[in-house]
């Protein structure tokens, strides 16, 4: 497996563990997710990563707001912004850019 794909899987694993451990401490979770996002970008950048990350953050926030408020598919106990916590869009942005890095890693020969 290529170095990029290994790094991407590691980042995804760490981010999932962070969410499982720190979801009750949203401020701390946001800080750790942003630090992990920065570290991922530093060690394995992709083209236009900030733009992609920002688009994923905003689009995932919109989708979460719609699903939580309009369809009532699920709810959060500590909804902070239109019924959702602040951290899920950041998590989705990190996950999205990490999956792009993973794809780049496995597609290189």
Secondary structure, 3 states (H helix, E strand, C coil): CCHHHHHHHHHHHHHHHHHHHHCCCHHHHHHHHHHHHHHHHHHCCCCCHHHHHHHHHHHHHHHHHHHHHCCCCCCCCCCCECCECCHHHHHHHHHHHHHHHHHHHHHCC
